[in-house]
Amino acid sequence: MKSLHASCFALCASAASLLIAGSVWAAEAKPAAKPDPAKGQAIATQVCGACHTSDGSRGAPANPIIAGQFPEYLVKQLMDFKSGKRKNAVMSGMVAALSEDDMRNVAAFYASKSAKPGAARNKDTIRLGERIWRGGIADKMIPACAGCHGPTGAGIPSQFPRLASQHGDYLESQMTAFRSGARTNSAQMTAIAAKMSDLELKAVSDYAAGLQ
């Protein structure tokens, strides 16, 4: 009888363990809450608007245009700033108090906006920029920018950001940061920028600014 009781107890304990494990798994498997652009707008107004404007459009050339950018890309950059993988004293301070849900909400808000058209400014380098964008630099084994960011700079969701109509000055500064090692959160871009001259970086950045 004692043996039977012991067996029953062991069976019940096993069943309870399975139920607990199942509950934990279910909690872990629960999908993240759907991003809320309205909550994101509130955060953008309080935290982001001073540098990125109220809708993420054409603010100061030193700051990126984030209107219409892929939300997954924006979330990754915010998380990289928070973890220190991407270093920027201003952005690190801005994201310090943001939760992952906050980041998804604000990214959804800016992604819902339409980027305004930009324009290339340097007619002397536009042909060079176009050649690099469309065909790369063969003798340096640099691939065409269009291979990842698309012929029109539209990018590929969750993989490669939209660059069309971005501030040329901002793109150039980021390419220079990749080349110097100041920005380290994309091994692919670090390897590409490392092979490019100042003129090549400037030309392709300015060309991208004029893509629609």
Phi, psi and omega in degrees: 000317178300322180296321180294316179298319180296319180295317180297319180297317180296320180296316179295320180297320179295317180297318179297321179297319179295320179296317179296315180298320179296322179294318179297316179299318180297321179294318180292327184277352182298127182294153179295152180298146179296132181303144182245102181300329180295317176294323178296322179297321179298318178292318180300319181296319185278325191248319194259333192300328183299327180257325187254005183069167186295334181240011177077016185268220195279080175272211181296140182301338179286343183249141184290148170280121183246359175296131178078004178284153181297131182299324180297321179293317179298317179298316180300316181295318178297319179293323178294322176297317183292323181280344183093000179293326172246125189258126173198117187300319181293310183292325178299320177292322182293322185269353187305321183265001183274135173277171177297323176296320177302316181296319180293324180292313182291326176295320178296323179296309182292326179295335182283349180270159180260131178289139180273145183301143175246192181204143172290147185249338186253099183292340181285339183244002187295326179293319177297315179300319179296318180298317180293316181298315186273329186232356182073198177231098190301315185289348175253004182056042177260122182288161176295136177300325182298338180298328179252323186261359176085152181303326181259007180078016184286342180076183178232118184312135177067358179243303184231130187290157170291131178242347181303132177067011175291155175301125178298322179298320179293315179300316180298318181295323179288321176297319178295322178293321175298316183296320182279344184093003178290329174249128190233012187264023171207101180299325181297313181289328176298316181294321180290309183297330182299336184264357188259144178278168177303316182296319180293318178298315182296317184295313184286329177294316179293321179297316180299326181298335181265358179288147182244000000 
